[in-house]
Amino acid sequence: MRDQLAARKSLRGKTTVCARFRVGTGELRDPTQAAKFALRALARRIETLDQEITAIDQQLEPLVQAAAPRTVKLLGIATGHAGQMLITAGQNIDRLTSEASFAALCEDVPFAVELR
């Protein structure tokens, strides 16, 4: 099992391997089978969450594009980042006069965006 996962470099690749694990329900007393069962359950949850994120991003993209078309066109600014900037700035975009003012506003935001 460890070799199968080590052969995959990306999280998506490891998730695919884990989602395909086969486990007999009566074999969960075996630690290897129990680990496969747990990893398969986690992998399937990851796949479900990825599908939900994709669906939400499809709904979010036209909204953010309409609200901040110039921001979305900037290199390196994804829809999610632009949406977070819109939420962080709120309706008082005028208070963002410099990188420092944006940094002060974002001190509780879980990521940093460099304005250029």
Rosetta blueprint (number, residue, H / E / L):
1 M L
2 R H
3 D H
4 Q H
5 L H
6 A H
7 A L
8 R L
9 K L
10 S L
11 L H
12 R H
13 G H
14 K H
15 T H
16 T H
17 V H
18 C H
19 A H
20 R L
21 F L
22 R L
23 V L
24 G L
25 T H
26 G H
27 E H
28 L L
29 R L
30 D L
31 P H
32 T H
33 Q H
34 A H
35 A H
36 K H
37 F H
38 A H
39 L H
40 R H
41 A H
42 L H
43 A H
44 R H
45 R H
46 I H
47 E H
48 T H
49 L H
50 D H
51 Q H
52 E H
53 I H
54 T H
55 A H
56 I H
57 D H
58 Q H
59 Q H
60 L H
61 E H
62 P H
63 L H
64 V H
65 Q H
66 A H
67 A H
68 A L
69 P H
70 R H
71 T H
72 V H
73 K H
74 L L
75 L L
76 G L
77 I L
78 A L
79 T H
80 G H
81 H H
82 A H
83 G H
84 Q H
85 M H
86 L H
87 I H
88 T H
89 A H
90 G L
91 Q L
92 N L
93 I H
94 D H
95 R H
96 L L
97 T L
98 S L
99 E H
100 A H
101 S H
102 F H
103 A H
104 A H
105 L H
106 C L
107 E L
108 D L
109 V L
110 P L
111 F L
112 A L
113 V L
114 E L
115 L L
116 R L
